[in-house]
Amino acid sequence: MGQLEGLSEYLALNYEVSVFDTAMASKKPWQMHLHGCRSIRAVVLENRKWDVTVDVLDQGREEIQKIQVKYLHPADLGESMKPLVKMDKKVQTLNLEPILSPHKRYFVKNKTLFPLMKEKEVLLFTLLEGEVLRGIVLDFSRYDLTVSLKGGLPATILRHSIYDLRNKRGRCFLKSFQDKHRDWEKSPLYVS
């Protein structure tokens, strides 16, 4: 059985890293896009296993369950980000809620993400409420992945908020499709 060269080393360094730790360490406001089409500008004060305490600008402290967060980015990029986020009306009309059970989520394997990141493949991430972010994976962990959007703007997508993942040609990279097609084995990084 083969493996992807460099994947285990990458995961050893990055797998347990959380964007909420990064946001908290920055002490700066982040724009958080939550389920229910709610968006807040907040400073992360505390990062716990299932939720975060934030200071919402002009509103005060709030506890937010991580499952409610779809994606986030530094707040100062807010206006630049708006035109880069498109909507898939068909997915939007499904009125999907956060998926509590990890076994029922639309999962993307690490061995699928790693070659896509290394090869700088342009991808379309469709989220549960229909948002579509187009970009290149810069980094990923167990919990989230950071994508470089047009102009190099970084957005971090929580893995639990992904509904679909495809490239520009429409190739699906969800686990349900890749378990059969195994595109990672076609990567130059794959060694048997």
Buried (B, 14 or more C-beta within 10 A) or exposed (E): EEEBBEBEEBBEEEEEBBBBBBBBEEEEBBBBBBBEEEEBBBBBBEBEEEBBBBBBEEEEEBEBEBBBBBBBBBBEBBEEBEEBBEEBEEBBEEEBEBBEEEEEBBBBBBBBBBBBBBEEBEBBBBBBBBBBBBBBBBBBBEBBBBBBBEEEBBBBBBBBBBBBBBBEEEBBBBBEBBEEEEBBEEBEBBEE
